[in-house]
Every structure is written in structure tokens, then in C-alpha cells.
Amino acid sequence: MPTSRAEHAAIALILLFAAGMRLWHIDFGLPALNDPDEPVFIMTVLDMLREGRLNPGWFGHPATLLFYLLALVIVGVAGTGLMLGRWASTDAFVAAVFADPATIVLPMRVMIAGFGVASVAMTWRIGRRIAGPAAGLVAALLLSINALHVELSQVIRTDMLVTLLMGWCLLAALAILERGRVRDHVIAGIAAGLACATKWPAFLILAAPALASFGHRGGGRDRRLALLAPAVAVVTLIIVSPYLLLDWQTVVHDLRGEARPLHLGATGHGLIGNLWWYVSHPLYQTFGGAGLGLIAIGAAALARGRAGRLVILPTFAVILLALAAQPLVWARWIVPLLPLAAIMAAAGLCRMMDLVPKGWGQLAVGGVILATVSAGMTSTTYARQRARSDDPRQAASAWVNRHVPATQSILVEHAAFDLLRRPGVMLFPLGSAGCVDVRTALAGAPSHRRINKLRERRAIVDLGHLDEAALTRCRADVLILSNYARYRAEAARFPREVANYRRLVAGYTARAKFGRAGEEGERQVEVFMRDAAQ
């Protein structure tokens, strides 16, 4: 259906608003890196550029496509800086990055935010295609203010790129359902292949073109074409990431490392328990109770149409069930389903409006419901964005800078680049290496390949996962512990890790505590200082 000028203006405003939401506080934490996965992506790409290789050497997500895009960002930043004389050489640029990661982290995050905004636009296109222009605009608006979508649009991870690519595949699947063209099968396969080169679970989106093929009224030809999208997806995946075959031993090794039965703060509860967790945590917390009600009403409304009944709802169910079947639960895993949830909520709103006679009363009812849901969602997003910009890890750093002599040594568990201006020794736990001196490690341009080897079989780089003997190399005047409280909360699951912390803090006194409630449990940072007698 043609798009009116008013609709174009409305979606332009929504996208502008979505961009503003994602750029607000996008510099959270910097120069420290609060998200533990951001250093993984940054160091991997720097390794690739420094060594002049296309093989990422790590395939945990697999993240290959994102690595290449991040490499382009680094080349652009470095090239611009060299031309302007900001850095005298590439070595000087790398040194500047490790001294202040914001040099490249900020432009990388802006790129991710761009993927988030594009995902909002894709949601509008899908929504208007299956439920009409009004539903498309409402879905885009709801996704633009969804707290989880906004948060993952500000972190260097694969979630936003894969959400965009899976949306592209879904859009092509809807075209297959309508027209059954070979071209649409090919596009769906390309999108799915690119998505899978970004994050492994994205292969589940191939359910959409398969369902659309069987739903199209084209007879046996459509059933034969159902194999085309998966075939194109495999070819696309190999073209984008040939090292999945050339370096298959590393692929197998990394996939084994990703398959863990339990994880701090993310251990699952069985299939039914996990389903309830995804509904009652990420969906409820970001859409609210009224939003969940609209999603349920919208799902029932979409089931009455061919696109909803044959493609949208079954694809949503397949992906959600696959997530719930995993031993772990992560809020970020459901991000690719947020556009569909927003579309369902929009369809639910339109259905509620249909129950009211046309006219100003209908508009008033729709406006009140939308305002109520949007206000709650915006409030949640605002509160969580403010909390991210006031992280307890930065509060702990500020306290240490005010109360601890600059010459005293410090042990940290997160990438506390904001403490590097202090002249004293700073230690960091690094798997089998025990605790290493941060400045010495940064001076040698740390390699992710080496770090990944040192953290072998350890889900998190922290003090809890060190060998008991390695703790002897972790004594410092001040301990800044960001995971001790989390382990204590799950002491029954992690008795060895809790024992490690207790051994370490013996002879120390807790001097300060900083905390806030987060989506995956409470984050508390505790500062311990060595007793005078030690």
C-alpha cells in the first residue's frame, strides 16, 4: 500500500526520537568498560588489524560480520586521526586506544545505535505490511522506547545487528507469502546467512521463509522453493565467514566454551520456568503489564490474518521455545523478538480501537491506551538509562580517588580504565595467569587470543574463577570487588568461587559499598582495604 506524506513525516519523527534515545548517555562508563564483552570485540578487531589477517580467530557468537564492520570503524578513526596529525603513527594510535578506549568505543557504539534505529524502521515496515499503517507506526514507537532495545543499542555486541538482519529476513518471508517469487527466497536466504554470520541462533529465522513457502498458494513449486532460502543462507554464511570451514577446530573449541550448564546470574529454570522468566522479566519489565495485555490481544488479532497465523506467530513461537530450551537465560537473547512483540502490541491497540465506534471517541480511546503504555515504558527506559550513567563501578572509582592515597596498589575485577591515571600498581584477574599488572599488560598491546587461552573454561574473568594458588598473586592494598555480592547471592551454586573471595578478603576491612538494582540481579561493588596489621 502507498505511504502517505503524513505517515512519512510520522515515521521520520519516530526515527529521530529513537536516535535521540539511543545517543543519550551512549558514553556511559567511559573511559571504563562496564560491559564485559566490549573488550572482547575491541581486542579481537585490533588483533586482526595489527596482524593483517581476516580470520577473527574467535567464533563464539560467531560475530564475524560485526568484527569486519568494527574494523572499518577503527580504520576510519585511525585514518582520520593520522591525516589530522592527532597521532604520529599507527603504534601511537593503538597506545592511545588502550590509554582511553573511548577513542574507538564511542564511534563503535554510535554504529550499533544506528543498527538499533534501522531496526525500528524495519519494524515499521513489517508492522504496516501485516496490520496496516497505524499499527506499523505504533509498533515503531513502542520499540523506539523499549528499555532493553535501547540498552542493547548502546553496547558493542552482536544483538542489534542480528535483530536488524532477522527483521530483513522476516520482511522477505512476508513477500514470499504474498508473491512466492524466487527473488524473495534469495533475499531471505542472504539476510539469514548474514544474521547467522553475526550470531549463531539466527538460523532459527529460516523458519519464516519456510513457513511462508508452505503458506503461499502456489502448489508443489513453493514446497520445492522452501529449500532455496536455507541453501542461499549457507552459501552466504561461508562467503562472509569462510574461516568457519578453514579454521573449524577453533569453531568447535569456541562453541564448546559457549555451551555452559550454569552461569552467574543467568542459570535457567527448565523449559517452562524459562518461558515464564522471559515473559515475567524482559517482556514485562520493558513493556509493562498494560503492554503485555496488548501483546496478548494483538497475538489473537494477528492469528485471524494469513501473515500472522502462518508466519509471524509461528516464527515467534519457534524462537521463544528455542531460547527457553537453553540451560541459561539472558534478557539480551530475546532482543530479536522485541520487534514482533511491539507489532503484536500495536495490533492489540488497533483491535481495542476497533471495538469503539469510529470518530473522536475511537481516537481518544487509542490515544489514552497508547499514552498509558508509552508513559510506563518511557519511564522505565529513562530510569535505566540514568542508572547506567551512574554505575556503582564508577562510584567506587570516584570513592577510591577521594579516599585512597595515589601510591597504594589496587585490585579491580572490571575494565577500570578510569583508574589508570593513578600512579600506583593496578592488578586484574586473568584466568590461569592469576592477577596481572594492568599497565604492563596494556603496554604490550594485549591480545584477545592470549587472554582467551588464559581464561580457558572460565565463564567470567573474575577472582572467583582463579585457582587457589593464583590468589597469592592478587594481594593489593585496596580491593574493588564487583562480583563478590553476586556470588554470595548464589552461594549454593558457586561454593568454590565464594570460598575464593572469602580467602582473599581475609585480613581486609569493608570500607564502602555501592549498588543498584539491575535487570539481571543487583549489582553491588564493594571496596575493601587491607588491615593495618597485614
Order of alpha helices (4+ residues) and beta strands (2+ residues): alpha-alpha-alpha-alpha-alpha-alpha-alpha-alpha-alpha-alpha-alpha-alpha-alpha-alpha-alpha-alpha-alpha-alpha-alpha-alpha-beta-beta-beta-alpha-alpha-beta-alpha-alpha-beta-beta
